[in-house]
Amino acid sequence: MKWLALGVVAVLIGALLLLRGLRSDAAAAKPDAPPARPAAAAPTTPTARPAPALPEHPVVEGPVAAFERPEEDETAPFKVDSDEFYEQLDEVYSRRLSGFTHDCYQGGQHRKAKVRLLFRWEIKGGAVSVKDVRVDESTLGDPALEACMVKAVAGAHWTDARMPDWSTKVGEDERLLIRIENLKRFDKQP
């Protein structure tokens, strides 16, 4: 029993020494206080500076999600097959296409219901459009709603001068998954 008590005391002493060492290391790592500034002779009045000019952002056509914000540099053209090019297609444009289907939904579906559309991009002279839209898979169970969403996506078009001429190859269809629960992000803000 004595040995057990001595062992516990030794562990406690070791822990205290370790804690003390860590505190002294932390104190040594803190930088010294900054040198004192010399007192100013007299307060000076600040001179007025002109506000920097804010860049103008182009008007975005079509439905835009509330969280979608313009990029910093919207004038640099995208290079075909670059990461930025595919990010624009897969992320930004796909969200915009989902927004076109917002008005088709009038309620009555389970929030987890979804439809997956297949389509092809067609970009010429900065004009972005969609063609060959069709339903691939659906849990909506409402043919009229599916037809409305297909028509809305097929009619989607806008301009983006940064995009090079490009189209999806035949047989390499793009996919757009539309979930009912995600359509609420396109609700009109009050």
Accessible surface in RSA format (square Angstrom, percent):
REM  Atomic radii and reference values for relative SASA: ProtOr
REM  Chains: A
REM  Algorithm: Lee & Richards
REM  Probe-radius: 1.40
REM  Slices: 20
REM RES _ NUM      All-atoms   Total-Side   Main-Chain    Non-polar    All polar
REM                ABS   REL    ABS   REL    ABS   REL    ABS   REL    ABS   REL
RES MET A   1   189.08  97.9 145.78  96.5  43.30 103.1 131.79 112.1  57.29  75.9
RES LYS A   2   169.83  82.9 163.23 100.2   6.60  15.7 111.39 100.3  58.45  62.3
RES TRP A   3   207.19  83.1 199.58  96.6   7.62  17.9 170.63  91.0  36.57  59.3
RES LEU A   4   121.66  67.8 113.85  81.4   7.81  19.6 119.97  84.3   1.69   4.5
RES ALA A   5    56.87  52.3  49.60  76.5   7.26  16.5  56.27  79.2   0.60   1.6
RES LEU A   6   107.07  59.6 103.09  73.8   3.98  10.0 103.45  72.7   3.63   9.8
RES GLY A   7    34.46  42.5   0.00   N/A  34.46  42.5  33.65  92.3   0.81   1.8
RES VAL A   8    78.31  51.5  75.53  68.4   2.79   6.7  77.52  67.4   0.79   2.2
RES VAL A   9    77.09  50.7  76.72  69.5   0.37   0.9  77.08  67.0   0.01   0.0
RES ALA A  10    62.77  57.7  49.54  76.5  13.23  30.1  54.34  76.5   8.44  22.4
RES VAL A  11   107.90  71.0  99.63  90.2   8.27  19.9 106.45  92.5   1.45   3.9
RES LEU A  12   105.77  58.9 105.67  75.6   0.10   0.3 105.67  74.2   0.10   0.3
RES ILE A  13    93.66  53.3  93.28  69.5   0.39   0.9  93.60  67.4   0.07   0.2
RES GLY A  14    36.39  44.9   0.00   N/A  36.39  44.9  31.10  85.3   5.29  11.9
RES ALA A  15    54.07  49.7  43.63  67.3  10.43  23.7  48.60  68.4   5.46  14.5
RES LEU A  16   118.07  65.8 113.87  81.5   4.20  10.6 114.29  80.3   3.78  10.2
RES LEU A  17   112.40  62.6 103.87  74.3   8.54  21.5 104.31  73.3   8.10  21.8
RES LEU A  18   119.60  66.6 113.03  80.9   6.57  16.5 118.75  83.4   0.86   2.3
RES LEU A  19    84.40  47.0  82.94  59.3   1.45   3.6  84.03  59.0   0.36   1.0
RES ARG A  20   177.53  74.5 173.26  88.3   4.27  10.2  55.78  76.2 121.75  73.8
RES GLY A  21    30.90  38.1   0.00   N/A  30.90  38.1  30.37  83.4   0.53   1.2
RES LEU A  22   105.24  58.6 100.09  71.6   5.16  13.0 100.35  70.5   4.89  13.2
RES ARG A  23   165.02  69.3 157.38  80.2   7.64  18.2  56.72  77.5 108.31  65.6
RES SER A  24    64.29  54.3  53.11  70.9  11.18  25.7  46.71  99.5  17.58  24.6
RES ASP A  25    95.33  66.8  88.66  88.2   6.67  15.8  26.94  63.4  68.39  68.2
RES ALA A  26    57.62  53.0  47.28  73.0  10.35  23.5  55.42  78.0   2.21   5.8
RES ALA A  27    66.57  61.2  50.78  78.4  15.78  35.9  52.84  74.4  13.73  36.4
RES ALA A  28    88.37  81.2  50.79  78.4  37.58  85.5  63.12  88.9  25.25  66.9
RES ALA A  29    84.20  77.4  49.42  76.3  34.78  79.1  60.96  85.8  23.25  61.6
RES LYS A  30   151.03  73.7 138.63  85.1  12.41  29.5  84.21  75.8  66.82  71.2
RES PRO A  31   122.26  89.1  95.77  87.3  26.50  96.3 106.40  87.8  15.86  98.6
RES ASP A  32   135.00  94.6 112.40 111.9  22.59  53.4  36.29  85.4  98.71  98.4
RES ALA A  33    89.31  82.1  60.80  93.8  28.50  64.8  67.12  94.5  22.19  58.8
RES PRO A  34   114.61  83.5  96.36  87.8  18.25  66.3 101.83  84.1  12.78  79.4
RES PRO A  35   122.67  89.4 102.42  93.4  20.25  73.6 113.25  93.5   9.42  58.6
RES ALA A  36   101.13  93.0  65.31 100.8  35.82  81.5  75.33 106.1  25.81  68.4
RES ARG A  37   219.92  92.3 194.51  99.2  25.41  60.5  68.05  93.0 151.87  92.0
RES PRO A  38   124.84  91.0 100.94  92.0  23.91  86.9 112.02  92.5  12.82  79.7
RES ALA A  39   102.39  94.1  64.59  99.7  37.80  86.0  74.72 105.2  27.67  73.3
RES ALA A  40    89.23  82.0  53.89  83.2  35.34  80.4  63.63  89.6  25.60  67.8
RES ALA A  41   114.11 104.9  67.03 103.4  47.08 107.1  78.12 110.0  35.99  95.3
RES ALA A  42    62.21  57.2  53.36  82.3   8.86  20.1  54.79  77.2   7.43  19.7
RES PRO A  43   134.62  98.1 107.21  97.7  27.41  99.6 115.29  95.2  19.33 120.1
RES THR A  44   122.12  86.9  96.58  97.9  25.54  60.9  71.11  95.5  51.00  77.1
RES THR A  45   122.25  87.0 108.11 109.6  14.14  33.7  78.20 105.0  44.05  66.6
RES PRO A  46   128.06  93.3  99.29  90.5  28.77 104.6 109.74  90.6  18.32 113.9
RES THR A  47   116.29  82.7  97.76  99.1  18.53  44.2  80.15 107.7  36.14  54.6
RES ALA A  48   106.54  98.0  67.75 104.5  38.79  88.2  77.90 109.7  28.64  75.9
RES ARG A  49   212.67  89.3 184.36  94.0  28.31  67.4  60.98  83.3 151.69  91.9
RES PRO A  50   126.56  92.2 101.26  92.3  25.29  91.9 113.10  93.4  13.46  83.7
RES ALA A  51    92.12  84.7  61.70  95.2  30.41  69.2  66.92  94.2  25.19  66.7
RES PRO A  52   114.93  83.8  96.85  88.3  18.08  65.7 107.89  89.1   7.03  43.7
RES ALA A  53   102.10  93.9  66.57 102.7  35.53  80.8  75.93 106.9  26.17  69.3
RES LEU A  54   153.39  85.4 132.54  94.8  20.85  52.4 132.79  93.3  20.60  55.4
RES PRO A  55    91.48  66.7  70.82  64.6  20.66  75.1  82.98  68.5   8.50  52.8
RES GLU A  56   171.14  98.3 139.61 105.6  31.53  75.1  57.96 112.1 113.17  92.4
RES HIS A  57    86.36  47.2  60.62  42.1  25.73  65.8  41.59  42.9  44.77  52.1
RES PRO A  58    86.83  63.3  67.01  61.1  19.83  72.1  79.28  65.5   7.55  46.9
RES VAL A  59   136.47  89.8 113.19 102.5  23.28  56.1 117.79 102.3  18.68  50.7
RES VAL A  60    70.80  46.6  46.15  41.8  24.65  59.4  49.86  43.3  20.94  56.8
RES GLU A  61    96.58  55.4  88.34  66.8   8.24  19.6  37.05  71.7  59.53  48.6
RES GLY A  62    40.45  49.9   0.00   N/A  40.45  49.9  17.14  47.0  23.31  52.2
RES PRO A  63    44.55  32.5  32.34  29.5  12.21  44.4  43.98  36.3   0.58   3.6
RES VAL A  64    54.31  35.7  30.68  27.8  23.63  56.9  30.68  26.7  23.63  64.1
RES ALA A  65     2.40   2.2   0.00   0.0   2.40   5.5   0.00   0.0   2.40   6.4
RES ALA A  66    46.27  42.5  30.42  47.0  15.84  36.0  42.55  59.9   3.72   9.8
RES PHE A  67   101.40  50.7  82.53  51.1  18.86  49.1  88.30  53.5  13.10  37.5
RES GLU A  68    24.31  14.0  13.57  10.3  10.74  25.6  11.22  21.7  13.09  10.7
RES ARG A  69   172.94  72.6 153.63  78.3  19.30  46.0  65.38  89.4 107.56  65.2
RES PRO A  70    69.44  50.6  44.62  40.7  24.83  90.2  52.82  43.6  16.62 103.3
RES GLU A  71    93.75  53.8  89.27  67.5   4.49  10.7  26.86  51.9  66.90  54.6
RES GLU A  72   164.70  94.6 144.13 109.0  20.57  49.0  66.46 128.6  98.24  80.2
RES ASP A  73    88.02  61.7  72.21  71.9  15.80  37.4  38.44  90.5  49.58  49.4
RES GLU A  74    36.44  20.9  23.19  17.5  13.26  31.6   9.20  17.8  27.25  22.2
RES THR A  75   118.67  84.4  96.44  97.8  22.23  53.0  81.14 109.0  37.53  56.7
RES ALA A  76    49.53  45.5  41.26  63.7   8.28  18.8  46.03  64.8   3.50   9.3
RES PRO A  77   101.07  73.7  86.10  78.5  14.96  54.4  86.10  71.1  14.96  93.0
RES PHE A  78    30.97  15.5  21.86  13.5   9.10  23.7  24.07  14.6   6.90  19.7
RES LYS A  79   160.23  78.2 153.10  93.9   7.14  17.0 101.66  91.5  58.57  62.4
RES VAL A  80    67.14  44.2  47.20  42.7  19.94  48.1  47.20  41.0  19.94  54.1
RES ASP A  81    95.03  66.6  71.17  70.8  23.86  56.4  25.89  60.9  69.14  69.0
RES SER A  82    25.17  21.3  16.15  21.6   9.01  20.8  24.53  52.2   0.63   0.9
RES ASP A  83   123.34  86.4 113.97 113.4   9.37  22.2  30.95  72.8  92.39  92.1
RES GLU A  84   103.13  59.2 100.16  75.8   2.97   7.1  44.11  85.3  59.02  48.2
RES PHE A  85     0.00   0.0   0.00   0.0   0.00   0.0   0.00   0.0   0.00   0.0
RES TYR A  86    83.14  38.8  83.04  47.2   0.10   0.3  64.60  48.5  18.55  22.9
RES GLU A  87   102.89  59.1  96.58  73.1   6.32  15.0  26.75  51.7  76.14  62.2
RES GLN A  88    13.81   7.7  13.18   9.6   0.63   1.5   0.27   0.6  13.54  10.3
RES LEU A  89     1.80   1.0   1.54   1.1   0.26   0.6   1.54   1.1   0.26   0.7
RES ASP A  90    75.92  53.2  61.75  61.5  14.16  33.5  21.62  50.9  54.30  54.2
RES GLU A  91    90.63  52.0  88.79  67.2   1.84   4.4  22.03  42.6  68.60  56.0
RES VAL A  92    22.20  14.6  22.20  20.1   0.00   0.0  22.20  19.3   0.00   0.0
RES TYR A  93     1.01   0.5   1.01   0.6   0.00   0.0   1.01   0.8   0.00   0.0
RES SER A  94    21.93  18.5  21.44  28.6   0.48   1.1  14.11  30.1   7.81  10.9
RES ARG A  95    57.99  24.3  55.54  28.3   2.45   5.8  18.48  25.3  39.51  23.9
RES ARG A  96    20.26   8.5  20.26  10.3   0.00   0.0   0.00   0.0  20.26  12.3
RES LEU A  97     0.00   0.0   0.00   0.0   0.00   0.0   0.00   0.0   0.00   0.0
RES SER A  98    17.15  14.5  17.15  22.9   0.00   0.0   9.03  19.2   8.12  11.4
RES GLY A  99     3.78   4.7   0.00   N/A   3.78   4.7   0.00   0.0   3.78   8.5
RES PHE A 100    47.42  23.7  35.00  21.7  12.42  32.3  37.06  22.5  10.36  29.6
RES THR A 101     0.00   0.0   0.00   0.0   0.00   0.0   0.00   0.0   0.00   0.0
RES HIS A 102    38.09  20.8  35.84  24.9   2.24   5.7  27.44  28.3  10.65  12.4
RES ASP A 103   103.78  72.7  91.89  91.5  11.89  28.1  37.90  89.2  65.88  65.7
RES CYS A 104    17.70  13.4   4.42   4.9  13.28  31.2   3.29   8.3  14.41  15.5
RES TYR A 105    52.80  24.7  39.41  22.4  13.39  34.8  31.02  23.3  21.79  26.9
RES GLN A 106   155.57  87.0 115.94  84.7  39.63  94.4  61.75 131.4  93.82  71.2
RES GLY A 107    41.73  51.5   0.00   N/A  41.73  51.5  21.75  59.7  19.98  44.7
RES GLY A 108    84.56 104.3   0.00   N/A  84.56 104.3  41.82 114.8  42.73  95.7
RES GLN A 109    43.92  24.6  27.10  19.8  16.83  40.1   3.01   6.4  40.91  31.0
RES HIS A 110   125.31  68.5 109.41  76.0  15.90  40.7  85.84  88.5  39.47  45.9
RES ARG A 111   139.70  58.7 135.46  69.1   4.25  10.1  53.13  72.6  86.57  52.5
RES LYS A 112   101.40  49.5  94.10  57.7   7.30  17.4  56.34  50.7  45.06  48.0
RES ALA A 113     8.59   7.9   3.77   5.8   4.82  11.0   8.16  11.5   0.43   1.1
RES LYS A 114    54.07  26.4  54.07  33.2   0.00   0.0  12.17  11.0  41.90  44.6
RES VAL A 115     0.42   0.3   0.42   0.4   0.00   0.0   0.42   0.4   0.00   0.0
RES ARG A 116    74.13  31.1  73.69  37.6   0.43   1.0   7.69  10.5  66.43  40.3
RES LEU A 117     0.00   0.0   0.00   0.0   0.00   0.0   0.00   0.0   0.00   0.0
RES LEU A 118    26.53  14.8  26.53  19.0   0.00   0.0  26.53  18.6   0.00   0.0
RES PHE A 119     1.33   0.7   1.33   0.8   0.00   0.0   1.33   0.8   0.00   0.0
RES ARG A 120    30.44  12.8  30.44  15.5   0.00   0.0   3.31   4.5  27.13  16.4
RES TRP A 121     2.31   0.9   2.31   1.1   0.00   0.0   0.11   0.1   2.20   3.6
RES GLU A 122    30.81  17.7  30.49  23.1   0.32   0.8  21.33  41.2   9.48   7.7
RES ILE A 123     0.56   0.3   0.00   0.0   0.56   1.4   0.00   0.0   0.56   1.5
RES LYS A 124   135.64  66.2 129.13  79.2   6.51  15.5  73.10  65.8  62.54  66.6
RES GLY A 125    74.71  92.1   0.00   N/A  74.71  92.1  43.20 118.5  31.52  70.6
RES GLY A 126     7.09   8.7   0.00   N/A   7.09   8.7   4.80  13.2   2.29   5.1
RES ALA A 127    48.61  44.7  46.77  72.2   1.84   4.2  46.77  65.9   1.84   4.9
RES VAL A 128     0.11   0.1   0.00   0.0   0.11   0.3   0.00   0.0   0.11   0.3
RES SER A 129    37.37  31.6  37.37  49.9   0.00   0.0  22.47  47.8  14.90  20.9
RES VAL A 130     9.86   6.5   0.00   0.0   9.86  23.8   0.00   0.0   9.86  26.7
RES LYS A 131    76.47  37.3  72.32  44.4   4.15   9.9  43.57  39.2  32.90  35.0
RES ASP A 132    74.19  52.0  53.50  53.3  20.69  48.9  24.79  58.4  49.40  49.3
RES VAL A 133    21.32  14.0   0.54   0.5  20.78  50.1   0.54   0.5  20.78  56.4
RES ARG A 134   103.49  43.5 100.66  51.3   2.83   6.7  61.24  83.7  42.26  25.6
RES VAL A 135    57.55  37.9  31.42  28.4  26.13  63.0  31.42  27.3  26.13  70.9
RES ASP A 136    63.99  44.8  33.27  33.1  30.72  72.6   3.45   8.1  60.54  60.4
RES GLU A 137    76.27  43.8  68.90  52.1   7.37  17.6  33.57  64.9  42.70  34.9
RES SER A 138    38.73  32.7   7.22   9.6  31.51  72.6   7.33  15.6  31.40  44.0
RES THR A 139    79.13  56.3  52.15  52.9  26.98  64.3  59.24  79.6  19.89  30.1
RES LEU A 140     9.73   5.4   0.33   0.2   9.40  23.6   0.33   0.2   9.40  25.3
RES GLY A 141    74.31  91.6   0.00   N/A  74.31  91.6  42.54 116.7  31.77  71.2
RES ASP A 142    47.15  33.0  45.51  45.3   1.65   3.9   8.33  19.6  38.82  38.7
RES PRO A 143   105.39  76.8 100.86  91.9   4.53  16.5 102.11  84.3   3.28  20.4
RES ALA A 144    76.54  70.4  60.80  93.8  15.74  35.8  69.43  97.8   7.11  18.8
RES LEU A 145    13.23   7.4   8.45   6.0   4.77  12.0  12.59   8.8   0.64   1.7
RES GLU A 146    32.75  18.8  32.75  24.8   0.00   0.0   3.05   5.9  29.70  24.2
RES ALA A 147    62.33  57.3  50.20  77.5  12.13  27.6  57.53  81.0   4.81  12.7
RES CYS A 148    50.88  38.5  44.63  49.8   6.25  14.7  19.05  48.3  31.83  34.3
RES MET A 149     0.23   0.1   0.23   0.2   0.00   0.0   0.23   0.2   0.00   0.0
RES VAL A 150    31.66  20.8  31.66  28.7   0.00   0.0  31.66  27.5   0.00   0.0
RES LYS A 151   162.09  79.1 154.90  95.0   7.19  17.1 101.74  91.6  60.35  64.3
RES ALA A 152    24.05  22.1  10.38  16.0  13.67  31.1  21.81  30.7   2.25   5.9
RES VAL A 153     0.00   0.0   0.00   0.0   0.00   0.0   0.00   0.0   0.00   0.0
RES ALA A 154    48.06  44.2  32.44  50.1  15.63  35.5  32.62  45.9  15.44  40.9
RES GLY A 155    48.73  60.1   0.00   N/A  48.73  60.1  36.18  99.3  12.55  28.1
RES ALA A 156     1.27   1.2   0.00   0.0   1.27   2.9   0.00   0.0   1.27   3.4
RES HIS A 157   124.87  68.2 115.87  80.5   9.00  23.0  77.96  80.3  46.92  54.6
RES TRP A 158     4.24   1.7   1.92   0.9   2.32   5.4   3.32   1.8   0.92   1.5
RES THR A 159    96.39  68.6  76.56  77.6  19.83  47.3  55.15  74.1  41.24  62.3
RES ASP A 160    17.27  12.1  11.97  11.9   5.31  12.6  10.45  24.6   6.82   6.8
RES ALA A 161   100.57  92.5  67.43 104.1  33.14  75.4  71.60 100.8  28.97  76.7
RES ARG A 162    31.41  13.2  28.68  14.6   2.73   6.5   6.78   9.3  24.62  14.9
RES MET A 163     7.58   3.9   0.00   0.0   7.58  18.1   0.39   0.3   7.19   9.5
RES PRO A 164    33.98  24.8  21.85  19.9  12.13  44.1  33.85  27.9   0.13   0.8
RES ASP A 165    98.25  68.8  76.36  76.0  21.88  51.7  30.24  71.2  68.01  67.8
RES TRP A 166    51.46  20.7  39.68  19.2  11.78  27.6  35.81  19.1  15.65  25.4
RES SER A 167    44.72  37.8  33.87  45.2  10.85  25.0   2.30   4.9  42.42  59.4
RES THR A 168     4.09   2.9   2.85   2.9   1.24   2.9   3.22   4.3   0.87   1.3
RES LYS A 169   143.39  70.0 135.42  83.1   7.97  19.0  86.50  77.9  56.89  60.6
RES VAL A 170   122.78  80.8  99.44  90.0  23.34  56.2  99.44  86.4  23.34  63.3
RES GLY A 171    68.08  84.0   0.00   N/A  68.08  84.0  34.05  93.4  34.03  76.2
RES GLU A 172   108.53  62.3  95.60  72.3  12.94  30.8  43.58  84.3  64.96  53.0
RES ASP A 173    40.05  28.1  20.09  20.0  19.97  47.2   5.06  11.9  35.00  34.9
RES GLU A 174    38.80  22.3  36.07  27.3   2.73   6.5   5.37  10.4  33.44  27.3
RES ARG A 175   163.09  68.5 138.24  70.5  24.85  59.2  29.40  40.2 133.70  81.0
RES LEU A 176     7.01   3.9   5.97   4.3   1.04   2.6   7.01   4.9   0.00   0.0
RES LEU A 177    84.13  46.9  62.20  44.5  21.93  55.1  62.20  43.7  21.93  59.0
RES ILE A 178     3.24   1.8   0.91   0.7   2.34   5.6   2.66   1.9   0.58   1.6
RES ARG A 179    69.00  29.0  68.03  34.7   0.97   2.3   8.46  11.6  60.54  36.7
RES ILE A 180    12.23   7.0   7.51   5.6   4.72  11.4   7.51   5.4   4.72  12.8
RES GLU A 181    39.49  22.7  31.79  24.1   7.70  18.3  18.72  36.2  20.77  17.0
RES ASN A 182    58.70  40.5  56.25  54.4   2.45   5.9  12.14  29.2  46.56  45.0
RES LEU A 183     5.40   3.0   5.30   3.8   0.10   0.3   5.40   3.8   0.00   0.0
RES LYS A 184   148.69  72.5 137.13  84.1  11.56  27.5  86.10  77.5  62.59  66.7
RES ARG A 185    78.24  32.8  66.47  33.9  11.76  28.0  29.24  40.0  49.00  29.7
RES PHE A 186    16.33   8.2   3.59   2.2  12.74  33.1   5.90   3.6  10.43  29.8
RES ASP A 187    70.24  49.2  64.43  64.1   5.81  13.7  24.63  58.0  45.61  45.5
RES LYS A 188   174.19  85.0 149.29  91.6  24.90  59.3 120.47 108.4  53.72  57.2
RES GLN A 189   123.57  69.1  97.42  71.2  26.15  62.3  49.08 104.5  74.49  56.5
RES PRO A 190   174.50 127.2 100.99  92.1  73.51 267.2 141.46 116.8  33.04 205.3
END  Absolute sums over single chains surface
CHAIN  1 A    14256.1      11439.0       2817.1       8842.2       5413.9
END  Absolute sums over all chains
TOTAL         14256.1      11439.0       2817.1       8842.2       5413.9
